[in-house]
């Protein structure tokens, strides 16, 4: 399991190196993940080798939120000072995300509707 975790971390390191080396705005872990997926497509045995370690990480994913929670508590004063802006941003972005999701769903539903179903939905 440790060699599999080392491989996953190496992909992250490669992604970080590419991101910082080329001055990209795309985060290094995202680049590393894309490279890992491409490697998995080219060599499916790699994915089978990494599967137990990845499932172990996913099974304990909640532990990765502890540092974020500690950061929020540590900077609680700053959150309190900007509560109105943060709350407004959360509400507006949530409403926009739900609205855009609904519009995209409706458009995809219309595009994927077969000719036989189009006649039925009219009335």
C-alpha positions in Angstrom: 0.0 0.0 0.0 2.9 2.4 0.7 4.3 2.0 -2.8 0.9 2.8 -4.2 0.6 5.9 -2.1 4.1 6.9 -3.2 3.0 6.6 -6.8 -0.1 8.8 -6.2 2.0 11.4 -4.4 4.6 11.3 -7.3 1.8 12.2 -9.7 0.9 15.1 -7.5 4.5 16.2 -7.3 4.8 16.0 -11.1 1.7 18.1 -11.4 3.0 20.7 -8.9 6.3 20.8 -10.8 4.5 21.4 -14.1 2.1 24.0 -12.7 4.8 26.0 -10.9 7.5 25.5 -13.6 5.2 26.8 -16.4 3.5 29.4 -14.2 0.0 27.9 -14.8 -3.0 28.9 -12.9 -4.2 25.3 -12.9 -3.4 23.7 -9.6 -0.7 21.1 -9.5 -2.8 18.3 -8.0 -5.4 18.7 -10.9 -2.6 18.3 -13.4 -1.3 15.3 -11.5 -4.7 13.8 -11.5 -5.2 14.3 -15.2 -1.8 12.6 -15.8 -2.8 9.7 -13.5 -6.1 9.3 -15.4 -4.2 9.3 -18.8 -1.7 6.8 -17.4 -4.6 4.6 -16.2 -6.1 4.7 -19.7 -2.8 3.8 -21.3 -2.0 1.2 -18.6 -5.0 -0.2 -16.8 -2.8 -2.4 -14.6 -1.6 0.8 -12.9 -5.1 1.6 -11.8 -5.7 -1.9 -10.4 -2.4 -1.6 -8.5 -3.5 1.8 -7.0 -7.1 0.8 -6.3 -6.6 -0.5 -2.7 -4.7 2.6 -1.7 -7.2 4.9 -3.3 -10.1 3.2 -1.6 -8.3 3.5 1.7 -7.9 7.3 1.1 -11.5 7.7 0.1 -12.6 5.7 3.2 -10.9 8.2 5.4 -11.6 11.3 3.4 -13.3 13.1 6.3 -9.8 13.4 8.0 -8.7 15.7 5.2 -11.3 18.3 6.3 -9.8 18.6 9.8 -7.2 21.2 8.7 -9.8 23.3 7.0 -11.9 23.3 10.1 -8.9 24.3 12.2 -8.2 27.1 9.8 -11.8 28.4 10.1 -11.6 28.4 13.9 -8.2 30.0 13.8 -9.5 32.9 11.6 -12.9 33.1 13.1 -12.4 36.9 13.8 -11.9 37.6 10.1 -15.0 35.6 9.2 -17.0 37.6 11.7 -15.7 40.9 10.2 -16.7 39.8 6.7 -19.8 37.8 7.6 -22.2 39.8 5.4 -20.0 39.5 2.3 -19.3 35.8 2.9 -23.0 35.1 3.6 -24.1 37.0 0.5 -21.5 35.3 -1.7 -22.6 31.9 -0.4 -26.3 32.6 -1.0 -25.9 34.1 -4.5 -23.5 31.4 -5.7 -25.7 28.7 -4.4 -28.8 30.1 -6.1 -26.8 30.6 -9.4 -25.4 27.1 -9.3 -28.9 25.6 -8.8 -30.4 27.8 -11.5 -27.6 27.0 -14.0 -27.9 23.3 -13.2 -31.6 23.3 -13.8 -31.2 25.1 -17.1 -28.5 22.7 -18.3 -30.6 19.8 -17.2 -33.6 21.1 -19.1 -31.5 21.7 -22.2 -29.9 18.3 -22.1 -33.3 16.7 -21.6 -34.7 18.5 -24.7 -31.6 17.5 -26.8 -31.8 13.8 -25.7 -35.5 13.4 -26.1 -36.3 11.0 -28.9 -38.8 11.8 -31.7 -41.4 9.5 -30.3 -41.2 11.2 -26.9 -41.4 14.7 -28.3 -45.0 14.1 -29.6 -46.0 12.7 -26.2 -44.8 15.7 -24.2 -46.8 18.2 -26.2 -50.1 17.3 -24.8 
